[in-house]
Amino acid sequence: MTEVYSWCADQARVSDCVTLDVDSTAITRFGHQQGAEVGYNPRYHGRKSHHPLLAFLTEPNLIVNFWLRPGNSHTANNIESFLEQTKSHLGARRIGLLRADSGFLSPKVIDWCEKQQADFIIAAKMTQVIQRTIGQIHDWCDVTDGIAISEASYKASSWDKSYRVIFIRQDKDIREQAIGKSLSLFEDDWDFEHYRYSALVTNMKYDAATIWRVHQLRANCENQIKALKEDFGLNSFVMKDYWATEVALTLAMLTANLASLFRRSCLHLRKNHRMQYILQHVLVVPSRYLSNKNEEPDRLILYVKGRKRKWLSELFDPNKIIVQSG
């Protein structure tokens, strides 16, 4: 599999220094398959599930590693081995930045990044210590309507040293879909009840607003996981044997990568269009095959309306494929 993942990265012309996004998801199971255990499942509480671990290169929209795990696995379980294998899939490329959610904020991940000389931005849980730190902050810098940022130095008992923590405060009165958590320690305090808070731990030297914006780009992970489930059957392929399920889902990952390369290389689509878009606008097009009896080559005629006609005309050889108004 290492060679296949490396080939995908080569075809996407991934740069020598990459940004790696690590995430996990719950795949609910309703039968008695191997590895289906009761664990973290935000949608179906108490249901058995698998809890796979995934690594993405968000910019070229590629999956560079996938591990199927039992549903009761902790988010960061065996994360060092996973990151080492992911690194091998990237060949000579260096991981310049790792982004992850709060489930991956552990000394193992931080130590791995430090050894690799990689930057990291990892979300932090709203523990009581973090909440008390926020309660002592008085200087907030507005970065956009309803969002303010501050920072502090923080060292958890399990860390070797202190790191910067970037705090983000979103005003619920201004932003209807404010992201973050309310502070349970200050739930009766008027100064805090109108806000939602989040925190990012990082070793980067950039200003706080830049670090927040860089971490925001990680949100595409959720879109990629949603596409994997809805377009490539991530939550549909399940067999009784654990290894069979793992093989089926690994093939789904590689199919998603091939679809991404098809979008970029053949269709020149830089946006992360869903497979549904590709099916509707490219693969399912009225056409007619024209077989010539003389020496003229056979041709395929595509019948397309509107602006899409010009776009498709530029993709194909006019001597083989003709795009007409239909």
N, C-alpha and C positions, 0 to 999 in steps of 0.2 A: 504493500500500500504506500510505502514511502515514495517509491518511484512515481506512482500515479499522482499523488498530491504534489510532488515536485514538478511534474510535467504540467499540471494545471497552472501552477504559479509561473512557470516559464512562459506558457502560452499567453497568460494575462500580462506579461512583461512587468511583473512586480518589481519594485525598486529594491536596491540592496539593503535598505533600512525600512522596516515595516512597522505598522501599528497593529497590534494583536488585541482582539476583543475576545474575552473568555466568558462563557455563560453556561447555564444549565436550564433544563426545563423538565416539567413533569408530564409524562405520557400516561394517561389513565388507562388501566386495563380492567376488563370486566369478567375475565375468565380465570384460569388457574395455570398461567404460563410461568415457566421458570424465570426467576428474577423479579417477578411482580410482587412487590411488598408494600405494606402500608407505610407511608412516609410523608414527606412534604408534598402536598397537593392543594394549591390555593383554590382550585375550582371545585373539586370533588373531595371534600374532607372525609377521611376515613376509607377512601377507595384505594385499592392496590394500584401501583403504578411502576413504571420504569423512570429512572432519573438520569438521562444521558448528559454527558459533558461535551461541549462544543467549543471550537476555536475558529474565529472568523478573521479574514482580512476584509474590513468593511469597504475600503475604497474600491478594490476590484470586485467586491461582492463574491468572495470565495470562501469555502469551508476548507480549513487546512488540517483539521483533526476532529475525530468523533469517537467517543467511548460510550457504549451502552453500559449502564450500571443498574443494580437493583434499586427499587424505589425508596428504600430506607437508607441509602447512602447520603452522607453529609455532603453539602455542596462542594467543599474543597477536599474531599477525600482523595488521597493519592495524587494531589495536584502537581507535585514536583515531577513525577514520572510522566504525567500527561504533558506538562510543559516541555520536558526534555524531548519527548517524542515529537511534539509539534515543531520544536526547533529543528529536528532532523528532517522533517517534511519540507522545511524551507530551504534546505541546502546550505549554501554559503551566505544566505541572507541573514542580517542581524535584526533581532527584535529591539527596536528603538524605544517603543512605548507599549506598555500593557495597561488595558483598561478593563475594569471588572466591577461587579456590584458588591454589596456588603458581605455576601456569603464567602467571598474570597479574600477578605481582609484578615490574613493570618500571618504569623511570623514566617511560615514556610514560603509563602508567596513573596513576601517582602525580601527575605534573604535570597531567594532565587533571582529576583530582579537585581539586587545589589551585586551578586556574583556575576551576572551577565552584563553589568553596567548599563542596565536598561531603566528608563524612566517608568514610573507607574502612577496611575490615578485610580484609586479604588474607593468606592463609596463606604461610608462608615455607618454602623447602626446607631440609633439614637439611645445609647446607653445613658445611665444616670450621670456618669462622669462627663460625657459629651454634652448633656443637657445643662449641667452646672457650668460648664465652660461657656456655653452660649449665654447663660444667664448673667455672666460677668462682662459680656461684650456691650460696649456703649457706642462704638464707632462703626457705623454701617455705611458702605459706599453704594449709592444707587447706580445700577448698570443699565436698567431699562425700566419701563413702567411696571411698578409693583414688585420689582426684584432688586434686592440689595445683597451685598457681599461683604464678608469680613474674614479674618483669619487669625489663627493662633498656633502656637507650638504645643505639641502634645506627645507624650510618651506613655504608651500602655505598659503594664507591668511585664508583658511577655516580649517587648521589643528591646533591641539592643541600644537604640538611641531615639531621640525625638524626631518627629517629622511635622511638616506643615499640615494643618487642617484648614481647608477652605470651607467656610460656612455660607450657605445660601438661604436667604429669607424671602419667602413669597407672600405677598399681601392677598388674603382671600377676598377682600372687598374689591380689589382692583382686578385680580385674575380669577375668573370663575373656576378654572381648572388648575388651580395652584398645586404644584407638585411638592411632596415632602410629608413630614410627620408633624403632628401637634406635639408640644412638649408636655408630657404627662406630669412632670414635676411642677409645672406652673399653670395647670389647667384652670385655676381660679384667678389667675393674674391677668388683669386687663391688658397689660403691656405685651403679653405674649399670645393671647387667645385669637387675635386676628391674623396670625401668621402660621405658615407651614415652613418647616426647616429641613435641610439636608446638609450632609457634610461629606467632604472628599479628602482623603489622605493622599499626599503626594510627596515625591522627592524632587519635583521639577522646580526650576528657579524663576519661571515666568511669573508675571503678575497674576493675582487671584482671578481676575475677570477672564483672562486668556485661558487659564487652566479650566475654569468652569465651562467655557465655550468648547474647548477641545473635548472635554468629557461628554458634552451634550451629543456629539457626533456618534457616540456609542449607542444611542437610542435606536439606530438602524438594526442592531442585533435583534430586537424584538420583532421588527418587520421581517427579518430573514427567517427567524424561527416560525413566525406565522405562515410565511410562504412555504416553508418546508412541510408544515403540517397540512396546509390546505391544497397545495399544488403538487407535492411530491410524496404524500402519504406517510409522513413521519409517524403519525399516531394511528395508522391503519395497518401497517405491516406487523403482524405479531404471530408467532408460531409457538408451539408448546415448548420446543427446545430453545434454550437461551442463545446458543451459538447461531441457530438458524435466524432468529430475530435480528441478531447483531449483523449478520451478513446482509440480510434484506435491507436494513436501515443504512448500512454503509454504502450499498449500491444506490440508495436514494440520495445520499449525500453527493456521490460522484455524478449522478444524473443532474442534480441541481447545479453542480460546477460546470458541466458541459452546457447546460442551458445558459448559464451566465456567460461563458465564452462565446456561445452562439450569438447572444445579444450584442456583445462587444465587437467581435471579429467579423461577423457576417452582416449583422443589421446595423452596426455602428451606433447602437443605443447605449449612451453613457448613463442614463437613468436606470434605476433598478426596477424596470417594468416587471410586473408579475407574469407568470406563465400564462395566465388567463388572457392578458393583453397580447402576448405573442400568438396564442391560438386564434384569437379573434381577428387580429390585424395582419398576420403573416401566413400562418400555416393553414387556416381555413379560408381560402380565397376561391371564388368561382373561377374555373379554368377550363381550357379545351386543348387537347393534344392534336397538333396538326401534322399529319404524316404526308410528306411530299413524295410523289412518285418519281420525280426527276432527280437531278443531282443536287438540288437544294437540300440543306439539312433540315431534319425534323425540328419543329418548334413547339414551344408551350406558350399558349396565350392566356394571360391573366386578365380578368375583368375587374377593374378597380375604379371606384369613384373618388372624387374630391382630391384633396392635397396629397393623400396617400399614394396616388398614382405616380407623381413625380419622384417621391421618395423611393418607391419600389423600382422605378425605371433606372435609377442610379445604382441599384444594388446588383443588377443582373446584366449579363452579356446580351445586347439586343439581337445578336445573331442566333441566340438559342431561346431566349425568353422575351416575349413581347408583352408589354403592359398596355392595355387598352381601357378606354372608358366603358364602364358596364353598368 
